[in-house]
């Protein structure tokens, strides 16, 4: 997560994962929420840098990026599980 330390990344990642979980109407645990928020932020940060050349900074920006990225991950996992 751009511009955040490890502890802040865990907090923001957990919050982003939890918000995405509620938005997508899923039920995950705390560790999976943190994982989804952090990995989702890394994924969406990469997409933003590839398309626009930069990403959002700060706690709020990374919370938004983590939320959107976690929603993308949850949707992708749901789509893959339905096909299997």
C-alpha positions in Angstrom: 0.0 0.0 0.0 1.6 3.2 -1.2 2.8 5.5 1.5 1.7 3.4 4.4 3.8 1.5 6.9 3.2 -2.2 7.7 0.9 -1.7 10.6 -1.2 0.9 8.8 -1.4 -1.4 5.8 -2.8 -4.1 8.0 -5.4 -1.8 9.4 -6.4 -0.2 6.1 -6.3 -3.6 4.4 -8.5 -5.2 7.0 -11.0 -2.3 6.8 -11.0 -2.4 3.0 -11.5 -6.1 3.0 -14.3 -5.9 5.6 -16.1 -3.1 3.6 -15.7 -5.2 0.4 -17.0 -8.3 2.1 -20.2 -6.4 3.3 -20.6 -4.7 -0.1 -20.4 -8.0 -2.0 -22.5 -9.8 0.6 -19.9 -12.5 1.5 -18.8 -13.9 4.8 -15.1 -14.2 5.4 -12.9 -14.1 8.5 -10.6 -11.3 9.7 -7.4 -12.8 8.2 -9.0 -13.3 4.8 -10.4 -9.7 5.0 -6.9 -8.4 5.6 -5.5 -10.5 2.8 -8.2 -9.4 0.4 -7.7 -5.8 1.3 -3.9 -5.8 0.9 -3.8 -8.0 -2.2 -6.7 -6.1 -3.7 -4.8 -2.8 -3.1 -1.7 -4.2 -4.7 -3.8 -5.4 -7.7 -5.7 -2.1 -8.2 -2.6 0.0 -7.5 -0.9 -1.9 -10.4 -3.9 -1.3 -12.6 -4.0 2.5 -11.8 -0.3 2.9 -12.4 -0.5 1.0 -15.7 -3.4 3.1 -17.0 -2.8 6.5 -15.4 0.8 6.4 -14.4 0.1 7.1 -10.7 -2.1 5.9 -7.8 -4.0 7.4 -4.9 -2.0 8.2 -1.7 -2.7 8.4 1.9 -5.0 6.4 4.2 -8.3 7.4 2.4 -6.9 6.9 -1.0 -5.5 3.5 -0.2 -8.7 2.5 1.6 -10.6 3.2 -1.6 -8.0 1.4 -3.7 -8.1 -1.6 -1.4 -11.9 -1.7 -1.4 -12.1 -1.7 -5.1 -9.3 -4.2 -5.5 -10.9 -6.5 -2.9 -14.3 -6.3 -4.7 -12.5 -7.3 -7.9 -10.9 -10.2 -6.2 -14.1 -11.4 -4.6 -16.0 -11.1 -7.9 -13.2 -13.1 -9.7 -13.1 -15.8 -7.1 -17.0 -16.1 -7.2 -16.9 -16.4 -11.0 -14.2 -19.1 -10.8 -16.0 -21.1 -8.2 -19.3 -21.1 -10.2 -17.5 -22.5 -13.3 -15.8 -25.3 -11.4 
